[in-house]
Every structure is written in structure tokens, then in C-alpha cells.
Amino acid sequence: MKRILTMLAAFALSTAAAFAHDYTAGDLFIHHPASRATLPGQPVGGGFMTVTNKGTEADRLVSVTAPDVSDDVQIHEMAVTDGVMTMRALKDGLEIPAGATVELKSGGFHLMFMAIKHPLKEGERIKATLNFEKAGPVEVEFAIGAANPAASHGDDHHGAHGDGENDHGGDGQ
């Protein structure tokens, strides 16, 4: 019985590790970079995560590279002002204020993998480098969740919020 409990505990820990993955760079804590599986013919994918700055100085996410997936990864902001949705690339990057957490999610700040080289498949991972102004480059992997967030079986990570928003004109991201 003790052996079975030990095996179950080990399995639970390994399963949790497969879904939640975190990275640290200097004062920055990067929690669960994730994306969603793409639909046939879909040209773009989204990237989501949270970044917490535990330091006393702001930092800035200035660029992202993911050469195996896209030659053009953009940092975007989506906002609704007076009932009008706007989306724009943040040419100067995304500030991570000192002592703050910035969430990249559907309907707000997020990454866009433009002109993807192949479909993103559920269960796979995307290797990428997050380039910060002060913390420097950070190698991460984006876990690919279900294309339909509701199909994620209760997994409440950023790649599968269940918020159902479609903020890219039919791309499912």
C-alpha cells in the first residue's frame, strides 16, 4: 500500500510539472507560458503567461523569438474603448513595473506568433526566447493546450482560460 501511495504521489507531481512550468530571470518570475492548438489553415497563434517583477526597478519585455514556429513574434495589446475593439503591436515592448504582475492573456496583453510555419498541436511545446531589457534573454517553452478552451477539462492555465474570447478575427486565439 505504501508503494502504491508513493507511486501515486510521484505521478501527481510529474503530471503537475507537465502542466505548470515556471522560469526565473533576475527579479522576474515567468509563470506558465502557454498557447492554444491552432485550427487547420490558421495563420497565427497566441502566447499567454504571467510575469511578476519582484525587484525595485521596472523591466521591459522588448522582443520574443521562436524561430521553429514563426519568424515574426509580436507583443500585442487588445483594448475596448467606447465599445470599439482595437489591437496593436507594442513596438516599444511591454513594461513589467517593479513589484507588479503583468498577465498576458486573451483580451489584453498577449503574444502573436505570426505566419506560423506549422500548426500548433495540443500537448506539444514551443521553444522561445523572451528578451527583457534588464533581465536579458530567457529560454522558455510554451505548452500547447486545447484549441477550444472549454475542451481543456478544467485546466485553468493561460493557454486554456475558458474565457472563450476570440480576439483575432477567427483565429481562435
PERABEL-V588077 format. One record per pair of residues at least 24 apart in sequence whose ideal C-beta (glycine too) atoms are under 10 Angstrom apart, sorted by the first residue. I is the first residue (numbers start at 0). J is the second residue. Records with the same first field share a line. If there is no record, write none. Layout:
I->J ; J
This chain:
17->122 ; 124 ; 142
18->142 ; 144 ; 154 ; 155 ; 156 ; 158 ; 159
19->142 ; 154 ; 156
20->48 ; 124 ; 139 ; 140 ; 141 ; 142 ; 156
21->48 ; 49 ; 51 ; 139
22->48 ; 50 ; 129 ; 137 ; 138 ; 139 ; 140
23->51 ; 53 ; 134 ; 137
24->50 ; 58 ; 129 ; 131 ; 133 ; 134 ; 135 ; 136 ; 137 ; 138 ; 139
25->52 ; 53 ; 54 ; 56 ; 58 ; 131 ; 133 ; 134 ; 135 ; 137
26->51 ; 52 ; 53 ; 54 ; 55 ; 56 ; 58 ; 95 ; 97 ; 98 ; 131 ; 133 ; 134
27->51 ; 52 ; 53 ; 54 ; 58 ; 60 ; 95 ; 129 ; 131 ; 133 ; 134 ; 135 ; 137
28->52 ; 53 ; 100
29->60 ; 95 ; 103 ; 129 ; 131 ; 134 ; 137 ; 139
30->100 ; 102 ; 156 ; 157
31->139 ; 141 ; 142 ; 156 ; 157 ; 158
32->63 ; 103 ; 110 ; 124 ; 125 ; 127 ; 129 ; 137 ; 139 ; 140 ; 141 ; 142 ; 156 ; 157 ; 158
33->103 ; 104 ; 124 ; 125 ; 140 ; 141 ; 142 ; 143 ; 144 ; 154 ; 156 ; 157 ; 158 ; 159 ; 160
34->65 ; 68 ; 109 ; 110 ; 112 ; 115 ; 119 ; 121 ; 123 ; 124 ; 125 ; 127 ; 141 ; 142 ; 143 ; 144 ; 157 ; 158 ; 159 ; 172
35->105 ; 119 ; 121 ; 141 ; 143 ; 144 ; 145 ; 146 ; 147 ; 148 ; 150 ; 151 ; 157 ; 158 ; 159 ; 160 ; 170 ; 171 ; 172
36->118 ; 119 ; 120 ; 121 ; 122 ; 123 ; 143 ; 144 ; 145 ; 146 ; 147 ; 150 ; 158 ; 159 ; 171
37->112 ; 115 ; 117 ; 118 ; 119 ; 120 ; 121 ; 143 ; 146 ; 170 ; 171 ; 172
38->118 ; 119 ; 146 ; 147 ; 169 ; 170 ; 171 ; 172
39->118
40->118
41->115 ; 118 ; 119 ; 146 ; 167 ; 169 ; 170 ; 171 ; 172
42->69 ; 112 ; 113 ; 114 ; 115 ; 167 ; 170
43->69 ; 71 ; 73 ; 111 ; 112 ; 113 ; 114 ; 115 ; 119 ; 167 ; 168 ; 170 ; 171 ; 172
44->68 ; 69 ; 72 ; 110 ; 111 ; 112 ; 113 ; 115 ; 118 ; 119 ; 125 ; 141 ; 143 ; 167 ; 170 ; 171 ; 172
45->75 ; 103 ; 104 ; 105 ; 109 ; 110 ; 111 ; 112 ; 119 ; 141 ; 157 ; 158 ; 166 ; 167 ; 170 ; 171 ; 172
46->72 ; 73 ; 74 ; 75 ; 103 ; 109 ; 110 ; 111 ; 112 ; 125 ; 127 ; 129 ; 139 ; 141 ; 157 ; 158 ; 172
47->102 ; 103 ; 104 ; 105 ; 107 ; 108 ; 109 ; 110 ; 141 ; 142 ; 144 ; 156 ; 157 ; 158 ; 159 ; 160 ; 172
48->101 ; 102 ; 103 ; 104 ; 108 ; 109 ; 110 ; 129 ; 139 ; 141 ; 142 ; 156 ; 157 ; 158
49->100 ; 101 ; 102 ; 103 ; 104 ; 157
50->93 ; 95 ; 99 ; 100 ; 101 ; 102 ; 103 ; 108 ; 129 ; 131 ; 134 ; 137
51->95 ; 98 ; 99 ; 100 ; 101 ; 102
52->94 ; 95 ; 96 ; 97 ; 98 ; 99 ; 100 ; 101 ; 131 ; 133 ; 134
53->97 ; 98 ; 99 ; 100
54->95 ; 96 ; 97 ; 98 ; 133 ; 134
55->97 ; 98
56->95 ; 96 ; 97 ; 98 ; 133
57->94 ; 95 ; 96 ; 97 ; 98 ; 99 ; 132 ; 133
58->92 ; 93 ; 94 ; 95 ; 96 ; 97 ; 131 ; 132 ; 133 ; 134 ; 135
59->89 ; 91 ; 92 ; 93 ; 94 ; 95 ; 96 ; 130 ; 131 ; 132 ; 133 ; 134
60->89 ; 92 ; 93 ; 94 ; 95 ; 101 ; 103 ; 108 ; 110 ; 129 ; 130 ; 131 ; 132 ; 134 ; 137
61->89 ; 90 ; 91 ; 92 ; 93 ; 129 ; 130 ; 131 ; 132 ; 133
62->92 ; 128 ; 129 ; 130 ; 131 ; 132 ; 136
63->92 ; 93 ; 110 ; 111 ; 112 ; 127 ; 128 ; 129 ; 130 ; 137 ; 139 ; 141
64->126 ; 127 ; 128 ; 129 ; 130 ; 136
65->110 ; 112 ; 115 ; 116 ; 125 ; 126 ; 127 ; 128 ; 129 ; 139 ; 140 ; 141
66->116 ; 126 ; 127 ; 128
67->116 ; 117 ; 125 ; 126 ; 127
68->112 ; 113 ; 114 ; 115 ; 116 ; 117 ; 119 ; 125 ; 126 ; 127 ; 141
69->110 ; 111 ; 112 ; 113 ; 114 ; 115 ; 116 ; 117 ; 125 ; 127
70->112 ; 113 ; 114 ; 115 ; 116
71->111 ; 112 ; 113 ; 114 ; 115
72->110 ; 111 ; 112 ; 113 ; 115 ; 125 ; 127 ; 128 ; 129
73->109 ; 110 ; 111 ; 112 ; 113
74->103 ; 108 ; 109 ; 110 ; 111 ; 129
75->103 ; 107 ; 108 ; 109 ; 110 ; 111 ; 166 ; 167 ; 172
76->103 ; 107 ; 108 ; 109
77->104 ; 105 ; 106 ; 107 ; 108 ; 109 ; 164 ; 166 ; 167
78->106 ; 107 ; 108
79->106 ; 166
84->166 ; 168
86->111 ; 166 ; 167 ; 168
88->113
91->132
92->130 ; 131 ; 132
93->131
94->132
95->131 ; 132 ; 133 ; 134
102->157
103->157
104->157 ; 158 ; 160 ; 162 ; 164 ; 166
105->148 ; 157 ; 158 ; 160 ; 162 ; 163 ; 164 ; 165 ; 166 ; 167 ; 171 ; 172
106->160 ; 162 ; 163 ; 164 ; 165 ; 166
107->164 ; 166
109->157 ; 166 ; 167 ; 172
110->141 ; 172
111->167 ; 170 ; 172
112->141 ; 172
118->143 ; 146
119->143 ; 144 ; 146 ; 158 ; 172
120->146
121->145 ; 146 ; 147 ; 150 ; 151 ; 158 ; 159
146->171 ; 172
147->171
